Amino acid sequence: MSLSDVIAIMTACNASPRIQRSLVPMAPEKTYEINENGLTYGSDFYAESLEDSPDLVRVIGKNGVEGYVYSKDINLELNTLDEVLDYINSGQPEFIVPVYAEDGIEVLDTFEIITED
C-alpha cells in the first residue's frame, strides 16, 4: 500500500494524516570551522551562492591528498562584459591551483580544473 493509498483511506474516514517529519532531507546548518588565521574552511556542498562558500573549500588534490583551495581561486569574479570576453577568448584549457592544509598556508598538493572543448 502506498502513502497516497493510506491518505485516501484516512480522508474517507475523516481522519487527517499526521506527518511527523519531511521525507526530504534538509540541508544542515551552514557553519564552517574557522582556522587560526581567521579563514573559514569546509565543504561548499550546501552553499547557495559564492557569499555562502567558505574561504577555503575542501577538495581532493591531483595526488589524492585532501585539503583546501581558496574559493577565490576556483570561483572567478568576472564583473564586466570585457572581463567575461577576455576570459572566454583566453583559451586557457586548464587551471592549476595549490591545495592547502586548513591553515591556508601549507601547500599539500595541487588541484586541476580542466575545461573540455
Buried (B, 14 or more C-beta within 10 A) or exposed (E): EEEEEEBEEEEEEEEEEEEEEEEEEEEEEBEBEBBEEEBBBBBBEEBEEEEEBBBBBBBEBEEEBEBBBBBEBBBEEEEEEEEEEEEEEEEEEEEEBBBBBBEBEEEBBBBEEEEEE
